Amino acid sequence: MNSAGHSTAKAPRGLELTPFRGLRYDPDRVGSLAAVTSPPYDVVVRPDGLHHLQSADPYNIVRLILPEAGTPAARNAQAAGTLRRWRAEGVLTADPEPGLYVYEQRDGDGMVQRGVIGALRVSDPGERLVLPHEDVMPHIVADRADLMRATSANLEPLLLTYRGDGSTAAVTAGLIERTAERRPLLATTTEDGFHHRLWSVTDSADTAAVQRELAGHQALIADGHHRWATYRRLRAEHPSPSPWDHGLVLLVDTARYPLRVRAIHRLLHGLPVADAVAALDGLFRVRRLDGTTLSGALDALAPAASAGNAFLLAGDGAFHLVDRPDPGLLARTVPVDRPAAWRALDATVLHATLLDHVWRVPDDPARIAYIHDTAATVEKAERDGGTAVLMHPVREDVVRDLAREGVTMPRKSTSFGPKPASGLVLRALDLEPGL
C-alpha cells in the first residue's frame, strides 16, 4: 500500500508485441524467395520433403531449421555456422530499423489471411495470456531449445490467434488493411500455390497503437506449441531483461480472418489394416467402403464424425469407416477427470481407447507418425504395410473453449492454417540490446 492507502500492485499485463529488426533474405543473392522458403519444421515430411527443399536452393531455410549431421550437437553447430556465414555473405541482411511486420497469405480460391509478426513477451501459464490447446513432447522442446541456443535466433514464427471485436474501428485491423495497399517489402508465390506478401510498419505511433490494442487480448496457440514451450524454457535460463524474454510470433485476428482447421492423421507402423480391423470386432462398427475414392471416403467420414467418434482406416487398398464405439468400452478406457468435451474428442478416443487398449500401440516415433497430408498418409500406409488412421477436423470453437478451461487436447489433434512460411523473416537476438 502507498501513503494514500492505495495498492501499489502492478496492473495485470496483457499481450506485449514488440517491434524488432527482421533478418531477411536479399532477393539478389538467392535464386528466388519462393525457393528459400519452407513449411514449418514439423510439417516437412522427412526425408523426401527435406531433400526436395534442400535441392530447391542452396540457401533454403531448412538448412537452418532442420540441419543434417551425424549427432544433435553437430546439427546445431552446423546451423549456427550456416547462419553466421549467410549473414557475413549478405545472403541474410537485417532491416535498418525495428518494426512490426504485416504478413498476408492468399490462395487461388479467394482465401486471404493477414496478421502481424512481432516479438511477443513470453508469459507464464498462470497469466492465461497465451493458451495452449495441445500437450508437448519434452524431447522435441529440448531439440528446439538446443537449436535456438546454438543459433541465438528465432528462425520461424509461431502462429497465434486472437478474437478481435470484428468492428471496422479496430486499430490493428485498420492498420493491416491500410498497409496492404502499399507496395510490399517482398512478394512471392510458393509451390503450394500460396501468394505471400510482407510489409514493415516502423512508425512509432502505429506500432504503439497496435501494442495498446493487443494488450487487451488473449491468444490461442494455433501452431507452434513446442516452440512456445521452448521460448519459455530459454527465457527461464537467461536473467531478465534480455532478448530471450520475447519470441517471434504471427498474430491473426480470427474474427477478421478465420483459420482453416484440418486434422492431423496417424500412420501406425507395423500394424496391418487387417489386424487393426479384426481387433475392433464387437467394439466398434466397421464398414468397408468399396469402390470409393479418398474424397468419397472423407465425405462419408464427415457425417459419422458429427454423430459421434469416427475414423477412416486405410492402407490395404480400401477404406474402412470405423464408428459407433461400444459405450462400455469408452467408460472403461477414457479418463473421467476431464470435461465432457475433451472426453468426446476423436483424438481422445483414438489414443485412450484404440491405441492404448485395443491396438496397444505406444505413442512412440518408431510406432506412430503424425502426417498432415491426407493422401500422403494413405500412400505411406500402402507402401509400408501399416495402417493409416484418418481423422475429421475439430471445430475451432471447441479448441478455444477447452484452452480457456485450461484443458489440453492430445498432441497433434489439430492443424490450423494456413501456417506462415518459414524463411520470410527471422529474428536474430544479437540485433537487440541486452544479449
Buried (B, 14 or more C-beta within 10 A) or exposed (E): EEEEEEEEEEEEEBBBBBBBBBBBBBEEBBEBBBBBBBBBBBBBBEEEBBEBBBEBBEBBBBBBBBBBEEEBEEBBBBBBEBBEEBBEEEBBBBBEEBBBBBBBBBBEEEBEBBBBBBBBBBBEEEEEBBBBBBEBBEEBBBBBBBBBBBBBBBBBBBBBBBBBEEEEEBBBBBBBBEBBEEEBBBEBBBEEEBBBBBBBBBEEEBBEBBBEBBBEBBBBBBBBBBBBBBBBBBBEEBEEEBBBBBBBBBBBBBBBBEBEBBBBBBBBBEBBBEEBBEBBEEBBBBEEBEEBEBEEBBEBBEEBBEEEBBBBBBBBEBBBBBBBBBEEBBEEBBEEEBEEBBBBBBBBBBBBBBBBBBBEBEBEEEBBBBBBBBEBBBBBBBEBEBBBBBBBBBEBEBBBBBBEEEBBBBBBBBBBBBBBBBBBBBBBBEBBEEE
